[in-house]
């Protein structure tokens, strides 16, 4: 089967089977791994377009697998967790996951989230490059640089930076960012908070005193372009 390549990493065969069938119906190619080492072997050989990754795996944890995937290539990752605690979700996002779902979850919702990420990852057909001072974001190539140095951004971080650069000096709360950047009508605002923090670490001269992505107290965030 042709179509987007999805790697599902979960040691529960029931979950893997159900998810595989839903992805098959959506026209996607699926490979399944039950542990981290197998997942990394498949990822290196098959080059999936997206990875659905369980946090709790035997041996190598989902967080370790996510970190190893990020070292080799920028593949979107959706983390699955049965824990349901904010601290665990935040850990996954900080490790580089683009999204997460808490078990038990709707397979249909998972498919929709995967489709949303893949659409955004494809980039626009028309070449458009956003520039602001030393920052440059090539939307078609999904490529961002700072002072000529390539920025290692996750899919969500890239989308967030592009959105901010397109809407300078406008304040947005976390719910608005979830809707306009993530495409969600519901979700945990902690997702936005973590991605903003990670993005600041990569584009700000001093992430502890941000000049670009500034906090609007009591609301959310605003992007301030470089002084001309």
Secondary structure as GFF3:
##gff-version 3
##sequence-region A 1 228
A	DSSP	beta_strand	5	9	.	.	.	ID=ss1
A	DSSP	alpha_helix	13	25	.	.	.	ID=ss2
A	DSSP	beta_strand	29	33	.	.	.	ID=ss3
A	DSSP	alpha_helix	36	46	.	.	.	ID=ss4
A	DSSP	beta_strand	50	54	.	.	.	ID=ss5
A	DSSP	alpha_helix	62	72	.	.	.	ID=ss6
A	DSSP	beta_strand	76	81	.	.	.	ID=ss7
A	DSSP	alpha_helix	86	94	.	.	.	ID=ss8
A	DSSP	beta_strand	99	102	.	.	.	ID=ss9
A	DSSP	alpha_helix	107	122	.	.	.	ID=ss10
A	DSSP	beta_strand	129	132	.	.	.	ID=ss11
A	DSSP	beta_strand	135	138	.	.	.	ID=ss12
A	DSSP	beta_strand	143	146	.	.	.	ID=ss13
A	DSSP	beta_strand	149	150	.	.	.	ID=ss14
A	DSSP	alpha_helix	155	166	.	.	.	ID=ss15
A	DSSP	beta_strand	171	173	.	.	.	ID=ss16
A	DSSP	alpha_helix	174	177	.	.	.	ID=ss17
A	DSSP	pi_helix	178	182	.	.	.	ID=ss18
A	DSSP	alpha_helix	190	203	.	.	.	ID=ss19
A	DSSP	three_ten_helix	207	209	.	.	.	ID=ss20
A	DSSP	beta_strand	213	216	.	.	.	ID=ss21
A	DSSP	beta_strand	220	223	.	.	.	ID=ss22
###
